[in-house]
Amino acid sequence: MPTPVTLPAPAPSPLMLCDRLIGLAQDADRAGYAATADRLVGLVDQIFAERDCQTVPRARPNRPRPRDVG
């Protein structure tokens, strides 16, 4: 009998993860857990900071130069 192959679930996108963390931070703040909310928001900041470091700047498309008027 063949063994079923299970693949690991794909990692969520950073945007989805941040959205969930912000929602949890809001819930924690409403429940009176301000320190926990601050930690969750700090995690969101770290995710965006890491993403900014990994982002490769895009090349700008060639723009036409203005012609000399004269």
N, C-alpha and C positions, 0 to 999 in steps of 0.2 A: 504494500500500500504506500503510495507516494506521500511524502511529508508536505503539508501545505507551507508555502513560502509566505512569510509575513514581512512586509516592508515597513521600515520606520516611518512614522508620520512626518510630513515635511514641516520644517520650522516655520512658525508664523512670521509674517513680514514685520519689520520694525514698527511700521505705522500702526498695524493692528495691535501689536504688543503695547505700544505707548497709549493707544486709545483705551485699552483694558486697564492699564495701570492708572490712568487719569480717572477713570470711572471708580476704581477701587479707592483712590485717594479721596474723591468726593464723598464716597460712602463713609470712609473712615472719619473724615472731618465732621460730617453730620452726626456721627455716633459719638463724637467727643474725643476721638483719638488723633489729635492734631499732630503729635510727633510721628505717628505712623503715616499720616497723610504727607507730611514733609519728606519722609524717607521715600515714599512711593514717587513723589514728584522728582526727587533727586535721582531716582533710577531712570525716569524719563529723560532728564537732562543728560545723564551719562549715555543713554542709547543714542540720542541725537548728536552728542559730541563725538562718539565713536563713528557714527555714520558720516559726519562731516569730514573726519580725518580720512576715511576710506573713499570718499567721493573723488573721482578723477575729474578735473576741470574739463569742460567741454570746449572743443575748438569753436571759435566764432566763425560763422560763415564769412566768406570774402565779401566785403562791402565795397560798392563802387566808390571811388574817390571823387570828391567834388571837382569839377573842372574849373580851371582858372578862367575867370571872366575878365576879359580885357580888351 
